[in-house]
């Protein structure tokens, strides 16, 4: 069946249940397909002799740290590619302890300056921390998802030439793909076909469009008999919740059946994340991220489920209707309808 939607990047379910649809930034085109999928830590562990488009050893390890930093901030695959692209342009993916004429105090993977914005010397020389600080700065760039990648990097790095990073895009995409695909034939490998030979992501229009058939497989209600307790969009902060932009600008739909109902897979999906959130992700409680097996490859998130109730693990492929976990109220949630 055809469905008229604003640009659909991801469908996210949190439990209670959030059904989140990430919308395009007005005036810009955004990545779709694999580029819009949530970034995950690298699964491939290249041996010391492994080479990917001329990069190997410590360089690939550093690329993996960049990918992990993006995943920890819940950024998409497009951000992982962009981060690796930036580091290739700055340091050829090496942690270098010197700068250049324009920035003699620049250090590390991203050649970050000693101006207080990028942390201590140790921070700038640490691949994970320096990448995290790069992505935190990227998130502050309004509409970065819709910018030409080199332009987006330039907004963060403030280098002289905004086009400096363009030549490294396809190489960065190849590295991210290589570190994301555990073995030849992995289902994820074909999804990277959405990225063209230049490393550019498939785009979707910012205007409303019919995205077409949502797949020929079975669809089921993920929380049968549930009541919607909070709709998508702006709302007042729920009493008892920790109030922030995520609670007041609700990027999901809360559903609740209460009484420990099972959360079901709405369609055939591949599980990419299934864990109890730690650190700032503790607000999610126990959560799952999964991707629709068929095209168009919608991405789902299920939050706030009962700790210890997970019935799936990353890498599992499950059929529509498969129990995933138990509806709960973990994380930043005020009742069993699970707030996002």
BALOBA-1460 file (C-alpha; in Angstrom, 3 decimals):
// residues 340
<rec num="1" residu="x" x="0.000" y="0.000" z="0.000"/>
<rec num="2" residu="x" x="1.219" y="3.503" z="-0.687"/>
<rec num="3" residu="x" x="1.524" y="5.820" z="2.312"/>
<rec num="4" residu="x" x="1.793" y="9.607" z="2.145"/>
<rec num="5" residu="x" x="4.384" y="10.777" z="4.632"/>
<rec num="6" residu="x" x="6.848" y="13.561" z="5.168"/>
<rec num="7" residu="x" x="10.374" y="12.346" z="4.380"/>
<rec num="8" residu="x" x="10.632" y="9.208" z="6.413"/>
<rec num="9" residu="x" x="14.066" y="8.563" z="7.820"/>
<rec num="10" residu="x" x="13.268" y="6.244" z="10.691"/>
<rec num="11" residu="x" x="10.363" y="4.741" z="12.507"/>
<rec num="12" residu="x" x="11.127" y="4.484" z="16.174"/>
<rec num="13" residu="x" x="9.089" y="2.686" z="18.796"/>
<rec num="14" residu="x" x="9.555" y="3.196" z="22.540"/>
<rec num="15" residu="x" x="7.749" y="1.314" z="25.301"/>
<rec num="16" residu="x" x="5.398" y="1.894" z="26.606"/>
<rec num="17" residu="x" x="6.056" y="2.379" z="22.932"/>
<rec num="18" residu="x" x="7.433" y="5.303" z="20.980"/>
<rec num="19" residu="x" x="6.765" y="5.374" z="17.269"/>
<rec num="20" residu="x" x="9.172" y="8.044" z="16.103"/>
<rec num="21" residu="x" x="9.391" y="9.455" z="12.602"/>
<rec num="22" residu="x" x="12.424" y="11.611" z="11.924"/>
<rec num="23" residu="x" x="11.487" y="14.347" z="9.485"/>
<rec num="24" residu="x" x="13.565" y="16.204" z="6.926"/>
<rec num="25" residu="x" x="15.021" y="19.597" z="7.641"/>
<rec num="26" residu="x" x="13.030" y="22.251" z="5.758"/>
<rec num="27" residu="x" x="14.876" y="23.480" z="2.703"/>
<rec num="28" residu="x" x="17.430" y="20.692" z="2.587"/>
<rec num="29" residu="x" x="17.571" y="17.152" z="1.281"/>
<rec num="30" residu="x" x="18.615" y="14.521" z="3.804"/>
<rec num="31" residu="x" x="20.149" y="11.107" z="3.593"/>
<rec num="32" residu="x" x="17.877" y="8.110" z="3.335"/>
<rec num="33" residu="x" x="18.420" y="4.355" z="3.291"/>
<rec num="34" residu="x" x="21.501" y="3.021" z="5.082"/>
<rec num="35" residu="x" x="22.904" y="6.535" z="5.626"/>
<rec num="36" residu="x" x="19.907" y="7.452" z="7.781"/>
<rec num="37" residu="x" x="20.051" y="4.252" z="9.825"/>
<rec num="38" residu="x" x="21.351" y="4.590" z="13.389"/>
<rec num="39" residu="x" x="25.105" y="4.208" z="13.474"/>
<rec num="40" residu="x" x="26.373" y="1.169" z="15.368"/>
<rec num="41" residu="x" x="29.870" y="0.398" z="16.652"/>
<rec num="42" residu="x" x="32.066" y="-1.365" z="14.080"/>
<rec num="43" residu="x" x="31.549" y="-5.125" z="13.993"/>
<rec num="44" residu="x" x="34.471" y="-6.010" z="11.718"/>
<rec num="45" residu="x" x="37.835" y="-6.342" z="13.445"/>
<rec num="46" residu="x" x="40.439" y="-6.098" z="10.663"/>
<rec num="47" residu="x" x="43.651" y="-8.003" z="11.273"/>
<rec num="48" residu="x" x="46.905" y="-6.075" z="11.229"/>
<rec num="49" residu="x" x="47.525" y="-6.910" z="7.584"/>
<rec num="50" residu="x" x="44.017" y="-5.954" z="6.448"/>
<rec num="51" residu="x" x="43.870" y="-2.983" z="4.093"/>
<rec num="52" residu="x" x="40.778" y="-1.013" z="3.093"/>
<rec num="53" residu="x" x="41.255" y="1.431" z="0.201"/>
<rec num="54" residu="x" x="44.875" y="1.896" z="1.251"/>
<rec num="55" residu="x" x="44.217" y="2.298" z="4.985"/>
<rec num="56" residu="x" x="45.246" y="-0.316" z="7.539"/>
<rec num="57" residu="x" x="46.280" y="-1.064" z="11.106"/>
<rec num="58" residu="x" x="46.068" y="1.896" z="13.455"/>
<rec num="59" residu="x" x="44.214" y="3.933" z="10.824"/>
<rec num="60" residu="x" x="41.316" y="1.454" z="10.712"/>
<rec num="61" residu="x" x="41.328" y="1.210" z="14.496"/>
<rec num="62" residu="x" x="40.975" y="4.996" z="14.646"/>
<rec num="63" residu="x" x="38.154" y="4.882" z="12.095"/>
<rec num="64" residu="x" x="36.420" y="2.369" z="14.362"/>
<rec num="65" residu="x" x="36.771" y="4.761" z="17.302"/>
<rec num="66" residu="x" x="35.141" y="7.506" z="15.225"/>
<rec num="67" residu="x" x="32.257" y="5.197" z="14.317"/>
<rec num="68" residu="x" x="31.799" y="4.200" z="17.968"/>
<rec num="69" residu="x" x="31.740" y="7.834" z="19.079"/>
<rec num="70" residu="x" x="28.981" y="8.617" z="16.569"/>
<rec num="71" residu="x" x="26.996" y="5.551" z="17.638"/>
<rec num="72" residu="x" x="27.295" y="6.535" z="21.309"/>
<rec num="73" residu="x" x="25.695" y="9.883" z="20.436"/>
<rec num="74" residu="x" x="22.889" y="8.146" z="18.504"/>
<rec num="75" residu="x" x="24.040" y="9.673" z="15.227"/>
<rec num="76" residu="x" x="23.303" y="7.964" z="11.893"/>
<rec num="77" residu="x" x="25.614" y="6.175" z="9.492"/>
<rec num="78" residu="x" x="25.899" y="9.388" z="7.457"/>
<rec num="79" residu="x" x="27.580" y="11.018" z="10.476"/>
<rec num="80" residu="x" x="29.987" y="8.102" z="10.828"/>
<rec num="81" residu="x" x="31.021" y="8.541" z="7.207"/>
<rec num="82" residu="x" x="31.335" y="12.289" z="7.679"/>
<rec num="83" residu="x" x="33.535" y="11.866" z="10.773"/>
<rec num="84" residu="x" x="35.886" y="9.448" z="9.026"/>
<rec num="85" residu="x" x="35.950" y="11.787" z="6.020"/>
<rec num="86" residu="x" x="36.980" y="14.691" z="8.252"/>
<rec num="87" residu="x" x="39.760" y="12.711" z="9.938"/>
<rec num="88" residu="x" x="41.153" y="11.521" z="6.599"/>
<rec num="89" residu="x" x="41.324" y="15.130" z="5.461"/>
<rec num="90" residu="x" x="42.962" y="16.297" z="8.677"/>
<rec num="91" residu="x" x="45.360" y="13.503" z="9.591"/>
<rec num="92" residu="x" x="44.972" y="10.527" z="7.216"/>
<rec num="93" residu="x" x="43.377" y="8.765" z="10.209"/>
<rec num="94" residu="x" x="46.503" y="9.052" z="12.348"/>
<rec num="95" residu="x" x="46.814" y="10.591" z="15.807"/>
<rec num="96" residu="x" x="49.490" y="13.141" z="14.956"/>
<rec num="97" residu="x" x="51.325" y="15.202" z="17.536"/>
<rec num="98" residu="x" x="52.040" y="18.266" z="15.433"/>
<rec num="99" residu="x" x="50.164" y="21.032" z="13.665"/>
<rec num="100" residu="x" x="50.779" y="23.159" z="10.581"/>
<rec num="101" residu="x" x="51.465" y="26.751" z="9.675"/>
<rec num="102" residu="x" x="47.843" y="27.792" z="10.072"/>
<rec num="103" residu="x" x="47.453" y="25.963" z="13.363"/>
<rec num="104" residu="x" x="50.743" y="25.046" z="15.014"/>
<rec num="105" residu="x" x="48.884" y="23.949" z="18.158"/>
<rec num="106" residu="x" x="46.594" y="21.558" z="16.234"/>
<rec num="107" residu="x" x="46.749" y="17.953" z="17.428"/>
<rec num="108" residu="x" x="45.211" y="14.529" z="16.951"/>
<rec num="109" residu="x" x="42.904" y="12.871" z="14.433"/>
<rec num="110" residu="x" x="40.899" y="16.044" z="13.848"/>
<rec num="111" residu="x" x="43.754" y="18.557" z="14.303"/>
<rec num="112" residu="x" x="41.845" y="20.244" z="17.100"/>
<rec num="113" residu="x" x="43.253" y="23.526" z="18.405"/>
<rec num="114" residu="x" x="44.445" y="24.404" z="21.895"/>
<rec num="115" residu="x" x="41.733" y="27.013" z="22.383"/>
<rec num="116" residu="x" x="39.664" y="25.347" z="25.102"/>
<rec num="117" residu="x" x="36.904" y="24.226" z="22.743"/>
<rec num="118" residu="x" x="38.296" y="20.733" z="22.230"/>
<rec num="119" residu="x" x="39.409" y="19.740" z="25.703"/>
<rec num="120" residu="x" x="42.867" y="19.047" z="27.025"/>
<rec num="121" residu="x" x="45.914" y="17.898" z="25.098"/>
<rec num="122" residu="x" x="45.143" y="14.344" z="26.245"/>
<rec num="123" residu="x" x="41.561" y="14.687" z="24.978"/>
<rec num="124" residu="x" x="42.711" y="15.864" z="21.567"/>
<rec num="125" residu="x" x="45.147" y="12.955" z="21.312"/>
<rec num="126" residu="x" x="42.509" y="10.385" z="22.312"/>
<rec num="127" residu="x" x="40.662" y="9.021" z="19.228"/>
<rec num="128" residu="x" x="37.360" y="8.341" z="21.017"/>
<rec num="129" residu="x" x="37.261" y="11.608" z="22.965"/>
<rec num="130" residu="x" x="38.369" y="13.799" z="20.064"/>
<rec num="131" residu="x" x="35.774" y="12.151" z="17.811"/>
<rec num="132" residu="x" x="33.077" y="12.633" z="20.447"/>
<rec num="133" residu="x" x="33.929" y="16.336" z="20.657"/>
<rec num="134" residu="x" x="33.849" y="16.592" z="16.859"/>
<rec num="135" residu="x" x="30.360" y="15.067" z="16.739"/>
<rec num="136" residu="x" x="29.084" y="17.225" z="19.600"/>
<rec num="137" residu="x" x="30.145" y="20.266" z="17.595"/>
<rec num="138" residu="x" x="28.555" y="18.806" z="14.451"/>
<rec num="139" residu="x" x="25.219" y="18.410" z="16.245"/>
<rec num="140" residu="x" x="25.243" y="22.160" z="16.890"/>
<rec num="141" residu="x" x="25.420" y="22.878" z="13.150"/>
<rec num="142" residu="x" x="21.809" y="23.530" z="12.203"/>
<rec num="143" residu="x" x="20.684" y="21.300" z="9.364"/>
<rec num="144" residu="x" x="24.037" y="19.537" z="9.039"/>
<rec num="145" residu="x" x="22.257" y="16.461" z="7.666"/>
<rec num="146" residu="x" x="21.204" y="18.393" z="4.571"/>
<rec num="147" residu="x" x="24.521" y="20.123" z="3.897"/>
<rec num="148" residu="x" x="27.056" y="18.924" z="1.358"/>
<rec num="149" residu="x" x="29.373" y="16.791" z="3.563"/>
<rec num="150" residu="x" x="32.546" y="18.834" z="3.093"/>
<rec num="151" residu="x" x="30.573" y="21.988" z="3.882"/>
<rec num="152" residu="x" x="29.213" y="20.385" z="7.063"/>
<rec num="153" residu="x" x="32.728" y="19.412" z="8.169"/>
<rec num="154" residu="x" x="33.968" y="22.928" z="7.374"/>
<rec num="155" residu="x" x="31.319" y="24.382" z="9.719"/>
<rec num="156" residu="x" x="32.896" y="22.357" z="12.529"/>
<rec num="157" residu="x" x="36.581" y="22.577" z="11.629"/>
<rec num="158" residu="x" x="36.587" y="26.197" z="10.423"/>
<rec num="159" residu="x" x="39.365" y="25.422" z="7.968"/>
<rec num="160" residu="x" x="40.321" y="27.722" z="5.102"/>
<rec num="161" residu="x" x="38.882" y="25.689" z="2.210"/>
<rec num="162" residu="x" x="35.287" y="24.441" z="2.642"/>
<rec num="163" residu="x" x="35.826" y="21.970" z="-0.206"/>
<rec num="164" residu="x" x="38.993" y="20.465" z="1.261"/>
<rec num="165" residu="x" x="37.259" y="17.271" z="2.425"/>
<rec num="166" residu="x" x="35.425" y="16.439" z="-0.826"/>
<rec num="167" residu="x" x="38.093" y="14.087" z="-2.254"/>
<rec num="168" residu="x" x="37.898" y="11.843" z="0.812"/>
<rec num="169" residu="x" x="34.171" y="11.089" z="0.756"/>
<rec num="170" residu="x" x="34.166" y="7.848" z="-1.216"/>
<rec num="171" residu="x" x="37.139" y="6.521" z="0.751"/>
<rec num="172" residu="x" x="35.376" y="7.271" z="4.037"/>
<rec num="173" residu="x" x="32.213" y="5.505" z="2.864"/>
<rec num="174" residu="x" x="34.251" y="2.443" z="1.866"/>
<rec num="175" residu="x" x="35.929" y="2.301" z="5.278"/>
<rec num="176" residu="x" x="32.650" y="2.620" z="7.188"/>
<rec num="177" residu="x" x="31.121" y="-0.106" z="5.041"/>
<rec num="178" residu="x" x="34.114" y="-2.399" z="5.587"/>
<rec num="179" residu="x" x="33.951" y="-1.949" z="9.357"/>
<rec num="180" residu="x" x="30.164" y="-2.358" z="9.439"/>
<rec num="181" residu="x" x="29.967" y="-5.630" z="7.528"/>
<rec num="182" residu="x" x="31.190" y="-8.614" z="9.524"/>
<rec num="183" residu="x" x="31.655" y="-10.973" z="6.590"/>
<rec num="184" residu="x" x="31.009" y="-11.104" z="2.829"/>
<rec num="185" residu="x" x="27.336" y="-11.688" z="2.149"/>
<rec num="186" residu="x" x="26.208" y="-9.966" z="5.352"/>
<rec num="187" residu="x" x="22.752" y="-8.446" z="4.779"/>
<rec num="188" residu="x" x="24.099" y="-5.037" z="5.742"/>
<rec num="189" residu="x" x="26.547" y="-5.084" z="2.848"/>
<rec num="190" residu="x" x="23.851" y="-4.795" z="0.179"/>
<rec num="191" residu="x" x="22.287" y="-1.863" z="2.015"/>
<rec num="192" residu="x" x="25.450" y="0.150" z="1.412"/>
<rec num="193" residu="x" x="24.569" y="-0.035" z="-2.281"/>
<rec num="194" residu="x" x="22.405" y="3.012" z="-1.493"/>
<rec num="195" residu="x" x="25.688" y="4.950" z="-1.437"/>
<rec num="196" residu="x" x="26.907" y="5.877" z="-4.910"/>
<rec num="197" residu="x" x="30.537" y="5.456" z="-6.117"/>
<rec num="198" residu="x" x="31.318" y="8.993" z="-4.973"/>
<rec num="199" residu="x" x="30.288" y="8.134" z="-1.424"/>
<rec num="200" residu="x" x="27.105" y="10.184" z="-1.625"/>
<rec num="201" residu="x" x="24.003" y="9.054" z="0.229"/>
<rec num="202" residu="x" x="20.647" y="8.446" z="-1.360"/>
<rec num="203" residu="x" x="18.494" y="11.483" z="-0.695"/>
<rec num="204" residu="x" x="14.861" y="12.142" z="-0.029"/>
<rec num="205" residu="x" x="12.950" y="15.309" z="-0.821"/>
<rec num="206" residu="x" x="12.104" y="17.611" z="2.101"/>
<rec num="207" residu="x" x="8.527" y="17.830" z="0.855"/>
<rec num="208" residu="x" x="5.754" y="15.331" z="1.472"/>
<rec num="209" residu="x" x="5.998" y="12.346" z="-0.812"/>
<rec num="210" residu="x" x="4.591" y="8.893" z="-1.332"/>
<rec num="211" residu="x" x="7.319" y="6.516" z="-0.276"/>
<rec num="212" residu="x" x="5.496" y="3.608" z="-1.878"/>
<rec num="213" residu="x" x="4.833" y="0.066" z="-0.807"/>
<rec num="214" residu="x" x="5.949" y="-0.630" z="2.741"/>
<rec num="215" residu="x" x="6.825" y="-4.210" z="1.890"/>
<rec num="216" residu="x" x="4.848" y="-7.312" z="1.064"/>
<rec num="217" residu="x" x="5.424" y="-9.010" z="4.406"/>
<rec num="218" residu="x" x="3.091" y="-9.221" z="7.368"/>
<rec num="219" residu="x" x="2.581" y="-6.224" z="9.657"/>
<rec num="220" residu="x" x="1.264" y="-6.584" z="13.195"/>
<rec num="221" residu="x" x="0.383" y="-4.250" z="16.050"/>
<rec num="222" residu="x" x="3.475" y="-4.121" z="18.280"/>
<rec num="223" residu="x" x="1.360" y="-3.552" z="21.390"/>
<rec num="224" residu="x" x="-2.119" y="-5.048" z="20.747"/>
<rec num="225" residu="x" x="-4.903" y="-3.475" z="22.763"/>
<rec num="226" residu="x" x="-2.721" y="-0.586" z="23.919"/>
<rec num="227" residu="x" x="-3.870" y="2.991" z="24.458"/>
<rec num="228" residu="x" x="-1.923" y="5.954" z="23.079"/>
<rec num="229" residu="x" x="-0.862" y="7.948" z="26.133"/>
<rec num="230" residu="x" x="1.177" y="10.657" z="24.392"/>
<rec num="231" residu="x" x="1.202" y="11.670" z="20.699"/>
<rec num="232" residu="x" x="4.052" y="12.798" z="18.483"/>
<rec num="233" residu="x" x="5.116" y="16.440" z="18.759"/>
<rec num="234" residu="x" x="5.443" y="19.264" z="21.300"/>
<rec num="235" residu="x" x="3.991" y="18.660" z="24.756"/>
<rec num="236" residu="x" x="4.361" y="19.831" z="28.319"/>
<rec num="237" residu="x" x="6.951" y="17.966" z="30.335"/>
<rec num="238" residu="x" x="5.293" y="14.925" z="31.973"/>
<rec num="239" residu="x" x="5.110" y="15.201" z="35.751"/>
<rec num="240" residu="x" x="7.945" y="13.307" z="37.369"/>
<rec num="241" residu="x" x="10.097" y="13.137" z="34.238"/>
<rec num="242" residu="x" x="13.497" y="14.738" z="33.769"/>
<rec num="243" residu="x" x="12.641" y="17.673" z="31.520"/>
<rec num="244" residu="x" x="14.760" y="18.348" z="28.445"/>
<rec num="245" residu="x" x="14.310" y="18.901" z="24.707"/>
<rec num="246" residu="x" x="13.502" y="15.225" z="24.175"/>
<rec num="247" residu="x" x="10.664" y="15.194" z="26.684"/>
<rec num="248" residu="x" x="9.111" y="18.495" z="25.575"/>
<rec num="249" residu="x" x="9.544" y="17.926" z="21.822"/>
<rec num="250" residu="x" x="8.276" y="14.358" z="21.721"/>
<rec num="251" residu="x" x="9.762" y="12.477" z="18.765"/>
<rec num="252" residu="x" x="7.549" y="9.471" z="19.178"/>
<rec num="253" residu="x" x="4.203" y="8.009" z="20.151"/>
<rec num="254" residu="x" x="3.687" y="6.418" z="23.564"/>
<rec num="255" residu="x" x="1.469" y="3.357" z="23.737"/>
<rec num="256" residu="x" x="0.534" y="1.492" z="26.893"/>
<rec num="257" residu="x" x="-1.361" y="-1.679" z="27.648"/>
<rec num="258" residu="x" x="0.120" y="-2.000" z="31.129"/>
<rec num="259" residu="x" x="0.295" y="-5.183" z="33.093"/>
<rec num="260" residu="x" x="3.568" y="-6.400" z="31.584"/>
<rec num="261" residu="x" x="2.405" y="-6.807" z="27.995"/>
<rec num="262" residu="x" x="4.795" y="-8.261" z="25.435"/>
<rec num="263" residu="x" x="6.263" y="-5.903" z="22.847"/>
<rec num="264" residu="x" x="6.054" y="-7.501" z="19.397"/>
<rec num="265" residu="x" x="8.037" y="-7.006" z="16.202"/>
<rec num="266" residu="x" x="5.741" y="-4.997" z="13.882"/>
<rec num="267" residu="x" x="7.321" y="-6.517" z="10.762"/>
<rec num="268" residu="x" x="10.235" y="-8.758" z="9.788"/>
<rec num="269" residu="x" x="13.276" y="-7.017" z="11.261"/>
<rec num="270" residu="x" x="16.978" y="-7.390" z="11.950"/>
<rec num="271" residu="x" x="18.029" y="-6.429" z="15.482"/>
<rec num="272" residu="x" x="20.984" y="-4.022" z="15.585"/>
<rec num="273" residu="x" x="20.951" y="-2.963" z="19.262"/>
<rec num="274" residu="x" x="19.369" y="-4.658" z="22.301"/>
<rec num="275" residu="x" x="20.625" y="-3.496" z="25.672"/>
<rec num="276" residu="x" x="20.035" y="-1.639" z="28.902"/>
<rec num="277" residu="x" x="21.030" y="1.958" z="28.277"/>
<rec num="278" residu="x" x="24.121" y="3.212" z="30.090"/>
<rec num="279" residu="x" x="25.336" y="6.741" z="30.755"/>
<rec num="280" residu="x" x="23.129" y="9.309" z="29.053"/>
<rec num="281" residu="x" x="21.373" y="6.457" z="27.249"/>
<rec num="282" residu="x" x="20.025" y="5.324" z="30.619"/>
<rec num="283" residu="x" x="17.093" y="7.626" z="29.787"/>
<rec num="284" residu="x" x="16.070" y="4.981" z="27.229"/>
<rec num="285" residu="x" x="15.836" y="2.271" z="29.865"/>
<rec num="286" residu="x" x="16.101" y="-1.129" z="28.232"/>
<rec num="287" residu="x" x="15.796" y="-0.521" z="24.496"/>
<rec num="288" residu="x" x="16.012" y="-2.148" z="21.065"/>
<rec num="289" residu="x" x="16.898" y="-0.778" z="17.622"/>
<rec num="290" residu="x" x="15.947" y="-2.846" z="14.580"/>
<rec num="291" residu="x" x="15.692" y="-2.410" z="10.818"/>
<rec num="292" residu="x" x="12.964" y="-3.677" z="8.502"/>
<rec num="293" residu="x" x="14.294" y="-6.542" z="6.380"/>
<rec num="294" residu="x" x="12.417" y="-5.486" z="3.230"/>
<rec num="295" residu="x" x="12.601" y="-2.173" z="1.448"/>
<rec num="296" residu="x" x="12.182" y="0.650" z="2.319"/>
<rec num="297" residu="x" x="14.164" y="-0.508" z="5.367"/>
<rec num="298" residu="x" x="12.410" y="1.469" z="8.097"/>
<rec num="299" residu="x" x="14.302" y="1.688" z="11.379"/>
<rec num="300" residu="x" x="12.466" y="1.048" z="14.652"/>
<rec num="301" residu="x" x="13.371" y="1.869" z="18.244"/>
<rec num="302" residu="x" x="11.643" y="0.439" z="21.306"/>
<rec num="303" residu="x" x="12.406" y="2.193" z="24.617"/>
<rec num="304" residu="x" x="11.610" y="1.894" z="28.352"/>
<rec num="305" residu="x" x="11.102" y="-1.861" z="28.481"/>
<rec num="306" residu="x" x="11.523" y="-3.984" z="31.604"/>
<rec num="307" residu="x" x="15.154" y="-4.563" z="32.534"/>
<rec num="308" residu="x" x="16.157" y="-8.171" z="31.998"/>
<rec num="309" residu="x" x="13.198" y="-8.882" z="29.701"/>
<rec num="310" residu="x" x="15.052" y="-8.835" z="26.363"/>
<rec num="311" residu="x" x="14.282" y="-11.872" z="24.227"/>
<rec num="312" residu="x" x="16.483" y="-10.889" z="21.269"/>
<rec num="313" residu="x" x="20.110" y="-9.903" z="20.699"/>
<rec num="314" residu="x" x="21.992" y="-7.901" z="18.057"/>
<rec num="315" residu="x" x="22.232" y="-9.808" z="14.792"/>
<rec num="316" residu="x" x="18.954" y="-11.690" z="15.256"/>
<rec num="317" residu="x" x="16.453" y="-11.581" z="12.393"/>
<rec num="318" residu="x" x="12.903" y="-11.898" z="13.699"/>
<rec num="319" residu="x" x="9.523" y="-12.362" z="12.039"/>
<rec num="320" residu="x" x="6.556" y="-10.026" z="12.474"/>
<rec num="321" residu="x" x="4.814" y="-10.778" z="15.761"/>
<rec num="322" residu="x" x="7.918" y="-12.125" z="17.522"/>
<rec num="323" residu="x" x="8.021" y="-11.105" z="21.224"/>
<rec num="324" residu="x" x="10.956" y="-8.751" z="21.784"/>
<rec num="325" residu="x" x="10.704" y="-7.796" z="25.465"/>
<rec num="326" residu="x" x="8.178" y="-6.666" z="28.086"/>
<rec num="327" residu="x" x="6.516" y="-3.250" z="28.192"/>
<rec num="328" residu="x" x="7.881" y="-1.288" z="31.108"/>
<rec num="329" residu="x" x="8.684" y="2.047" z="32.635"/>
<rec num="330" residu="x" x="12.489" y="2.086" z="32.788"/>
<rec num="331" residu="x" x="14.637" y="5.099" z="32.022"/>
<rec num="332" residu="x" x="13.191" y="8.607" z="31.857"/>
<rec num="333" residu="x" x="9.626" y="7.385" z="32.173"/>
<rec num="334" residu="x" x="6.905" y="8.266" z="34.651"/>
<rec num="335" residu="x" x="4.546" y="5.332" z="34.287"/>
<rec num="336" residu="x" x="4.080" y="2.075" z="32.431"/>
<rec num="337" residu="x" x="3.198" y="3.819" z="29.199"/>
<rec num="338" residu="x" x="6.898" y="4.640" z="28.915"/>
<rec num="339" residu="x" x="7.716" y="8.182" z="27.964"/>
<rec num="340" residu="x" x="10.335" y="9.003" z="25.386"/>
